[in-house]
Amino acid sequence: MRIVIIGAGPAGLYLSLLLKRSGLSVEVTVVEQNAPDSTFGFGVVFGENALEFLKEDDPEIFGAITPELEIWNDIAVVHRGVRVPIDGIGFSAIGRLHLLQLLQQQARAEGITIHFNRQVSDLSEFADADLIVGADGVSSLVRRSDETAFGTKLSYLTNRFAWFGTTKVFDVLTQTFIETPSGAITAHHYRYSPTMSTFLVECNEKTFFDSGFDRMSEDETRKTLQQHFAETLDGHPLISNRSIWRQFPVIRNEHWSSGNKVILGDALHTAHFSIGSGTRLAIEDAIALARAIRAHPRDVREALAAYEAQRKPILAKLVTAANNSAAWYENFSNHMALAPYDFAMSYLSRTGRMDIERIRKVASKFVAEYERQTKGAA
């Protein structure tokens, strides 16, 4: 079986490794339009123990990535200048480029062919492939080549966001919410290495235009945000890497395959960055697809049908949580009328998956203080 994977992000690279190690008679080729050291953004974040699912299935990858993670056990919300610590909700992070380099190293060791700096404009050049996998992100050529068959729906959230980095090393993942003369802005920030942090800034459409961000250059935007978050950054600079304002794309596909084409990761679905699951979901898609191919090695259509049938119900729950979180962020400025601890509770319950009793089980210290604060305010 000849399989061509378009895209050498985490999903494409990991799928290539799974297929190569499957014991099947497969020829795997990965094609990537960018250079091996080119990537958007800074760090990627995972939920607590987010890579534990790799431990049993792929101890080699687990062993390569886990020592490189930055790990913390709590998070914090800053509102009205008050820092609200939230215990028991852990996360881990790693530099996106570093993660890709680790996966590239594993792929090279397995003898997988990766063609970097290769722009694909027409899938007909892979006409002899048994399977073409679209791991090529939001703007997926594989998906766009047959959007009617995939049943693609694409829309955009109204908030604007921009990814920056900073040399300020934060102790835990923190959400900082501030009021500026032009409106509310929030920053999602967390360390992803011993010397660097991600600093993702988000605001609503009105604040975006009232602040004049639509008329600023990338560097002017960086300097303005650096001033707004001067206290948070503690004198450290913001660092740009294609740090332009974007609107988050909401991508859904009714069908996950068409003929011998299949999509996964951001090409298939997007999950709002506020739940920190995009990279994990893409890797889990790769695992599900590889398992389906191993179960049906002689019938591509059966494999693709099994991939969708087994993975779709699981993904639906996570995407629903991501959508609820995104909706909360689209209106975060309205929630800022709440007092700090009420605001933090609203933040924690935004996905609809955690009520106060469930939160109490994982963040007992926070809930105790929340109840003390709210009782005192009554």
C-alpha positions in Angstrom: 0.0 0.0 0.0 1.3 3.4 -0.9 0.3 6.2 1.4 1.1 9.9 0.8 0.7 12.3 3.8 0.3 15.9 3.0 1.6 18.0 5.9 4.4 17.4 8.4 2.8 18.8 11.5 2.4 16.7 14.6 -0.5 14.7 13.1 1.2 13.9 9.8 4.6 13.0 11.3 3.0 10.8 14.0 0.8 9.0 11.6 3.9 8.3 9.4 5.6 6.8 12.4 2.6 4.6 13.4 2.3 3.3 9.9 6.0 2.6 9.5 6.0 0.7 12.8 2.8 -1.2 12.1 4.4 -4.2 10.5 2.2 -3.6 7.4 3.7 -3.6 3.9 3.3 0.1 3.4 5.3 2.8 1.6 4.9 6.1 3.4 5.8 9.5 1.9 5.3 12.8 3.7 5.2 16.1 1.8 5.5 19.5 3.5 5.4 22.9 1.9 7.5 24.5 4.6 11.1 24.1 5.7 11.8 21.7 8.6 12.5 24.6 11.0 9.6 26.7 10.0 6.5 26.8 12.3 3.8 29.2 13.4 3.5 30.1 17.0 5.6 29.4 20.0 4.5 26.8 22.5 1.7 24.2 22.5 -0.1 23.2 25.7 -1.6 19.9 26.8 -4.0 19.1 29.6 -2.6 17.3 32.7 -1.3 13.9 31.7 -2.3 14.6 28.2 0.3 12.4 26.7 -0.3 9.4 29.0 -2.3 7.8 26.2 1.0 7.4 24.4 2.7 5.6 27.2 1.3 2.1 26.4 0.9 2.4 22.7 4.1 4.2 21.9 6.6 4.2 24.8 9.4 5.4 22.5 7.6 8.6 21.5 6.4 9.1 25.1 9.9 8.7 26.4 11.3 11.2 23.8 8.7 13.9 24.5 7.9 13.7 28.2 11.3 14.8 29.6 11.0 17.9 27.4 7.7 19.1 28.8 7.2 22.0 31.1 4.7 20.8 33.7 2.6 22.6 36.4 -0.2 21.5 38.7 -2.2 24.7 39.1 -3.5 27.6 36.9 -4.5 31.2 37.7 -6.9 33.8 36.6 -6.1 37.5 36.9 -9.1 39.9 36.9 -9.2 43.5 38.2 -5.6 43.0 39.2 -6.5 40.2 41.6 -4.7 36.9 41.0 -7.1 33.9 41.7 -5.1 30.7 42.1 -6.9 27.5 41.0 -5.5 24.3 42.4 -5.6 20.8 40.9 -5.9 21.7 37.2 -2.5 20.9 35.7 -1.1 21.4 32.2 2.1 20.7 30.3 3.6 22.5 27.4 6.4 22.2 24.8 7.8 24.5 22.1 5.9 23.7 18.8 9.2 23.7 16.9 10.9 21.5 19.5 8.0 19.0 19.3 8.3 18.9 15.5 12.0 18.4 15.7 11.6 15.4 18.1 9.1 13.8 15.7 11.3 14.5 12.7 14.2 12.9 14.4 12.1 9.7 15.1 10.9 9.7 11.5 14.4 10.0 10.1 15.5 7.1 12.4 12.7 5.0 10.9 13.7 5.8 7.3 10.6 7.8 6.5 10.9 10.0 3.4 9.9 13.6 4.2 9.9 16.1 1.3 10.2 19.6 2.8 9.8 22.9 0.8 7.5 21.1 -1.6 4.4 23.0 -2.6 1.6 20.8 -3.8 -1.1 22.5 -6.0 -2.7 19.4 -7.6 -3.3 16.0 -6.0 -3.2 14.4 -9.4 0.6 14.0 -9.0 -0.2 11.3 -6.4 -2.7 9.5 -8.6 -0.8 6.2 -8.0 -1.3 6.4 -4.2 -3.6 4.0 -2.5 -4.4 6.7 0.2 -3.8 10.4 0.4 -4.0 11.8 3.9 -4.7 15.5 4.5 -2.8 16.5 7.6 -2.3 19.9 6.0 -4.1 22.1 8.5 -6.8 24.7 8.3 -6.2 25.6 4.7 -6.0 21.9 3.7 -5.5 21.3 0.0 -6.8 17.7 0.4 -10.1 19.0 1.9 -10.5 21.9 -0.6 -10.0 19.5 -3.5 -13.4 17.9 -2.7 -15.2 20.1 -0.2 -18.7 19.1 -1.5 -18.0 15.4 -0.9 -16.5 16.1 2.6 -19.5 18.3 3.4 -17.3 21.1 4.7 -18.6 24.0 6.8 -16.3 26.9 7.5 -17.0 29.9 9.6 -15.0 32.4 11.7 -15.4 33.7 15.2 -15.5 37.4 15.6 -12.8 37.8 18.2 -9.3 38.7 17.1 -6.2 36.9 18.5 -2.4 37.0 17.9 0.3 34.7 19.1 3.5 36.1 20.7 6.3 34.8 22.8 8.1 36.4 25.7 11.2 35.8 27.8 9.1 36.2 30.9 8.8 32.7 32.3 5.4 32.2 34.0 5.1 29.8 36.9 1.7 28.4 35.7 -0.7 28.8 32.9 -2.5 32.1 33.5 -5.4 34.0 32.0 -4.9 37.7 32.5 -7.9 40.0 31.8 -7.4 43.8 31.6 -9.4 46.9 30.7 -7.8 49.4 28.3 -9.2 52.8 27.2 -10.5 51.0 24.1 -12.0 47.9 25.7 -11.2 44.6 27.3 -8.2 42.4 26.3 -7.1 39.1 27.6 -3.8 37.2 27.4 -3.3 33.4 27.7 0.3 32.9 28.8 2.4 29.9 29.9 6.0 28.8 29.8 6.9 26.2 27.2 10.7 26.0 28.0 12.9 27.1 30.8 13.5 30.4 29.1 10.4 31.2 27.0 6.6 31.5 27.3 3.7 31.7 24.9 1.7 35.0 25.1 -1.6 34.8 23.2 -3.6 38.0 23.1 -7.3 38.1 22.3 -10.0 40.9 22.1 -13.4 41.3 20.7 -14.2 43.0 17.4 -15.1 46.4 18.9 -11.9 46.6 21.0 -9.9 45.5 17.9 -11.2 48.4 15.8 -11.4 51.0 18.6 -7.8 50.3 19.5 -6.7 50.9 15.9 -5.1 47.4 15.6 -6.5 47.1 12.1 -4.3 50.0 11.1 -1.1 49.0 12.9 1.9 47.1 11.6 2.9 43.9 13.3 5.6 45.7 15.3 3.3 48.6 16.3 0.8 46.0 17.6 3.5 44.2 19.5 4.7 47.5 21.2 1.1 48.5 22.0 0.3 45.2 23.6 3.6 45.2 25.4 2.5 48.5 27.0 -1.0 47.2 27.9 0.5 44.1 29.6 3.6 45.8 31.1 2.7 44.7 34.6 2.1 41.1 33.5 5.3 41.1 31.5 7.4 42.6 34.3 9.7 44.4 31.9 10.1 41.5 29.5 9.5 42.1 25.8 6.9 40.5 23.5 8.5 38.6 20.6 6.9 38.3 17.2 6.7 35.3 14.9 4.2 36.0 12.2 2.2 37.5 15.0 -0.6 39.0 13.0 -4.2 39.3 14.1 -6.4 36.4 13.1 -10.0 35.2 13.5 -10.4 31.6 14.7 -11.7 29.4 12.0 -14.4 26.9 12.9 -14.1 23.9 10.6 -16.5 20.9 10.5 -16.8 18.2 7.9 -19.9 15.9 7.6 -17.7 13.2 6.0 -14.1 12.4 6.9 -13.1 10.8 3.6 -13.8 10.9 -0.1 -12.6 8.1 -2.3 -9.0 7.5 -1.4 -8.7 10.9 0.4 -9.0 11.3 4.2 -8.5 14.3 6.5 -7.5 14.6 10.1 -6.4 17.3 12.7 -7.2 20.9 11.8 -8.0 19.9 8.2 -10.9 18.0 9.6 -11.9 20.0 12.7 -10.7 22.9 14.8 -10.9 23.1 18.6 -10.6 26.5 20.2 -7.2 27.1 21.7 -8.7 28.0 25.0 -9.1 24.3 25.9 -5.5 23.4 24.9 -6.4 20.3 23.0 -5.8 21.0 19.3 -2.5 19.1 19.0 -3.6 16.3 21.2 -6.8 15.8 19.1 -4.7 15.7 15.9 -2.4 13.1 17.4 -5.4 11.0 18.5 -6.9 11.3 15.0 -3.6 9.9 13.7 -3.8 7.0 16.2 -7.4 6.2 15.2 -6.6 6.3 11.5 -3.5 4.0 11.9 -5.5 1.5 13.9 -8.2 1.4 11.3 -5.7 0.8 8.5 -4.1 -2.0 10.6 -7.5 -3.6 11.0 -8.3 -3.3 7.3 -5.0 -3.5 5.5 -6.4 -4.7 2.2 -9.4 -2.4 2.0 -8.9 1.3 2.1 -12.6 2.2 2.0 -13.3 -0.2 5.0 -10.4 1.4 6.9 -11.6 4.9 6.3 -15.2 4.0 7.3 -13.9 2.4 10.5 -11.8 5.4 11.3 -14.8 7.7 11.1 -17.2 5.4 12.9 -14.9 4.9 15.8 -13.5 8.4 16.2 -16.4 10.6 15.4 -18.5 10.1 18.6 -15.5 10.7 20.8 -14.5 13.8 19.0 -18.0 15.2 19.1 -17.9 15.6 22.9 -14.6 17.4 22.8 -15.6 19.7 20.0 -18.8 20.6 21.9 -16.7 21.6 24.9 -14.4 23.6 22.7 -17.4 25.4 21.1 -18.8 26.3 24.5 -15.4 27.6 25.6 -15.1 29.7 22.4 -18.6 31.1 23.0 -17.6 32.2 26.5 -14.5 33.9 25.1 -16.5 35.7 22.4 -18.3 37.4 25.3 -15.6 37.5 27.9 -15.8 41.3 28.3 -19.4 40.9 29.5 -18.3 38.4 32.1 -15.8 40.9 33.4 -18.6 42.7 35.3 -18.3 39.8 37.8 -16.1 40.0 40.9 -12.8 38.1 40.6 -13.8 34.8 42.2 -17.2 34.8 40.5 -15.4 35.5 37.3 -13.0 32.6 37.9 -16.0 30.3 38.6 -17.6 31.4 35.3 -14.3 30.7 33.5 -14.0 27.2 35.0 -17.6 26.2 34.1 -17.5 27.7 30.6 -17.4 24.3 28.7 -20.6 23.0 30.4 -18.7 19.9 31.6 -17.9 21.1 35.2 -20.4 22.2 37.8 -19.4 23.4 41.2 -19.3 19.9 42.7 -17.1 18.5 40.0 -14.9 21.6 40.4 -14.7 21.0 44.1 -13.3 17.5 43.5 -10.4 18.8 41.5 -9.9 22.3 43.0 -11.0 22.1 46.6 -8.9 25.0 47.8 -10.3 27.3 45.1 -13.9 26.3 45.8 -13.5 26.9 49.5 -12.1 30.4 48.9 -14.8 31.0 46.3 -17.5 30.1 48.8 -15.9 32.2 51.5 -15.7 35.2 49.2 -19.2 34.9 47.8 -20.7 34.3 51.3 -19.0 37.5 52.5 -20.4 39.4 49.6 -24.0 38.2 50.2 
